[in-house]
Structure formats: structure tokens, C-alpha cells
Amino acid sequence: MIVGAAPVVATPMIQPVMVAQPVVQQ
């Protein structure tokens, strides 16, 4: 269950990180 839940929890956390990177660069 941990392996199946890992990508589900990582996906929403990666999205804001990728959106914040360009914002911080600008």
C-alpha cells in the first residue's frame, strides 16, 4: 500500500513545486 500511495501523494506535491520554480526564478 505504501508503494501505491507514494506516487499519489508525490504527484500533488510535485505540481506546486514545478509551478513555484518558475515563479521564484522570475
MMTF fields as JSON, N, C-alpha, C and O atoms, coordinates in Angstrom:
{
  "mmtfVersion": "1.0.0",
  "mmtfProducer": "UNKNOWN",
  "numBonds": 103,
  "numAtoms": 104,
  "numGroups": 26,
  "numChains": 1,
  "numModels": 1,
  "chainsPerModel": [1],
  "groupsPerChain": [26],
  "chainIdList": ["A"],
  "bondAtomList": [4, 2, 8, 6, 12, 10, 16, 14, 20, 18, 24, 22, 28, 26, 32, 30, 36, 34, 40, 38, 44, 42, 48, 46, 52, 50, 56, 54, 60, 58, 64, 62, 68, 66, 72, 70, 76, 74, 80, 78, 84, 82, 88, 86, 92, 90, 96, 94, 100, 98],
  "bondOrderList": [1, 1, 1, 1, 1, 1, 1, 1, 1, 1, 1, 1, 1, 1, 1, 1, 1, 1, 1, 1, 1, 1, 1, 1, 1],
  "groupList": [{"groupName": "MET", "atomNameList": ["N", "CA", "C", "O"], "elementList": ["N", "C", "C", "O"], "formalChargeList": [0, 0, 0, 0], "bondAtomList": [1, 0, 2, 1, 3, 2], "bondOrderList": [1, 1, 2], "singleLetterCode": "M", "chemCompType": "L-PEPTIDE LINKING"}, {"groupName": "ILE", "atomNameList": ["N", "CA", "C", "O"], "elementList": ["N", "C", "C", "O"], "formalChargeList": [0, 0, 0, 0], "bondAtomList": [1, 0, 2, 1, 3, 2], "bondOrderList": [1, 1, 2], "singleLetterCode": "I", "chemCompType": "L-PEPTIDE LINKING"}, {"groupName": "VAL", "atomNameList": ["N", "CA", "C", "O"], "elementList": ["N", "C", "C", "O"], "formalChargeList": [0, 0, 0, 0], "bondAtomList": [1, 0, 2, 1, 3, 2], "bondOrderList": [1, 1, 2], "singleLetterCode": "V", "chemCompType": "L-PEPTIDE LINKING"}, {"groupName": "GLY", "atomNameList": ["N", "CA", "C", "O"], "elementList": ["N", "C", "C", "O"], "formalChargeList": [0, 0, 0, 0], "bondAtomList": [1, 0, 2, 1, 3, 2], "bondOrderList": [1, 1, 2], "singleLetterCode": "G", "chemCompType": "PEPTIDE LINKING"}, {"groupName": "ALA", "atomNameList": ["N", "CA", "C", "O"], "elementList": ["N", "C", "C", "O"], "formalChargeList": [0, 0, 0, 0], "bondAtomList": [1, 0, 2, 1, 3, 2], "bondOrderList": [1, 1, 2], "singleLetterCode": "A", "chemCompType": "L-PEPTIDE LINKING"}, {"groupName": "PRO", "atomNameList": ["N", "CA", "C", "O"], "elementList": ["N", "C", "C", "O"], "formalChargeList": [0, 0, 0, 0], "bondAtomList": [1, 0, 2, 1, 3, 2], "bondOrderList": [1, 1, 2], "singleLetterCode": "P", "chemCompType": "L-PEPTIDE LINKING"}, {"groupName": "THR", "atomNameList": ["N", "CA", "C", "O"], "elementList": ["N", "C", "C", "O"], "formalChargeList": [0, 0, 0, 0], "bondAtomList": [1, 0, 2, 1, 3, 2], "bondOrderList": [1, 1, 2], "singleLetterCode": "T", "chemCompType": "L-PEPTIDE LINKING"}, {"groupName": "GLN", "atomNameList": ["N", "CA", "C", "O"], "elementList": ["N", "C", "C", "O"], "formalChargeList": [0, 0, 0, 0], "bondAtomList": [1, 0, 2, 1, 3, 2], "bondOrderList": [1, 1, 2], "singleLetterCode": "Q", "chemCompType": "L-PEPTIDE LINKING"}],
  "groupTypeList": [0, 1, 2, 3, 4, 4, 5, 2, 2, 4, 6, 5, 0, 1, 7, 5, 2, 0, 2, 4, 7, 5, 2, 2, 7, 7],
  "groupIdList": [1, 2, 3, 4, 5, 6, 7, 8, 9, 10, 11, 12, 13, 14, 15, 16, 17, 18, 19, 20, 21, 22, 23, 24, 25, 26],
  "secStructList": [7, 2, 2, 2, 2, 2, 2, 2, 2, 2, 2, 2, 2, 2, 2, 2, 2, 2, 2, 2, 2, 2, 2, 2, 2, 7],
  "xCoordList": [0.847, 0.0, 0.885, 0.531, 2.031, 2.907, 3.414, 3.506, 3.74, 4.275, 3.191, 3.478, 1.934, 0.832, 0.443, 0.018, 0.585, 0.17, 1.28, 1.008, 2.518, 3.639, 3.443, 3.517, 3.199, 3.031, 1.805, 1.793, 0.789, -0.441, -0.163, -0.706, 0.687, 0.997, 2.092, 2.154, 2.947, 4.062, 3.583, 4.117, 2.576, 2.1, 1.605, 2.05, 0.707, 0.209, 1.306, 1.223, 2.329, 3.407, 4.395, 5.034, 4.518, 5.45, 4.856, 5.585, 3.542, 2.901, 3.193, 3.669, 2.931, 3.199, 4.678, 5.043, 5.534, 6.986, 7.415, 8.224, 6.862, 7.232, 6.641, 7.207, 5.528, 4.896, 5.614, 5.625, 6.208, 6.87, 8.271, 8.757, 8.911, 10.261, 10.303, 11.114, 9.453, 9.485, 9.105, 9.579, 8.271, 7.855, 9.032, 9.204, 9.84, 10.981, 12.075, 12.749, 12.237, 13.256, 12.917, 13.793, 11.659, 11.261, 11.425, 11.146],
  "yCoordList": [-1.209, 0.0, 1.264, 2.276, 1.189, 2.367, 2.716, 3.885, 1.659, 1.911, 2.519, 3.374, 2.082, 2.592, 4.006, 4.812, 4.304, 5.622, 6.656, 7.856, 6.201, 7.137, 8.031, 9.252, 7.474, 8.319, 9.222, 10.328, 8.754, 9.561, 10.789, 11.865, 10.623, 11.754, 12.625, 13.827, 12.018, 12.782, 13.633, 14.715, 13.147, 13.903, 15.296, 16.275, 15.428, 16.757, 17.64, 18.867, 17.012, 17.819, 18.278, 19.321, 17.489, 17.867, 18.999, 19.88, 18.985, 20.025, 21.428, 22.274, 21.702, 23.051, 23.388, 24.558, 22.386, 22.642, 23.1, 24.018, 22.448, 22.828, 24.191, 24.925, 24.533, 25.83, 26.93, 28.087, 26.575, 27.582, 27.891, 29.01, 26.928, 27.15, 28.338, 29.245, 28.354, 29.484, 30.796, 31.859, 30.732, 31.949, 32.512, 33.728, 31.625, 32.078, 32.621, 33.598, 31.964, 32.435, 33.844, 34.706, 34.073, 35.388, 36.42, 37.6],
  "zCoordList": [0.0, 0.0, 0.0, -0.604, 0.68, 0.748, -0.661, -1.036, -1.429, -2.791, -3.666, -4.504, -3.477, -4.303, -3.872, -4.699, -2.591, -2.09, -2.313, -2.354, -2.457, -2.627, -3.853, -3.721, -5.029, -6.234, -6.124, -6.665, -5.434, -5.295, -4.429, -4.677, -3.412, -2.517, -3.129, -2.871, -3.936, -4.535, -5.7, -5.945, -6.417, -7.594, -7.204, -7.803, -6.232, -5.848, -5.25, -5.31, -4.676, -4.069, -5.142, -5.0, -6.223, -7.305, -8.133, -8.589, -8.332, -9.154, -8.612, -9.37, -7.349, -6.808, -6.832, -6.946, -6.727, -6.742, -8.134, -8.269, -9.185, -10.554, -10.892, -11.702, -10.293, -10.565, -9.784, -10.204, -8.66, -7.831, -8.38, -8.224, -9.011, -9.547, -10.514, -10.325, -11.538, -12.486, -11.811, -12.212, -10.811, -10.103, -9.306, -9.224, -8.718, -7.924, -8.849, -8.525, -10.011, -10.959, -11.444, -11.518, -11.77, -12.278, -11.169, -11.378]
}
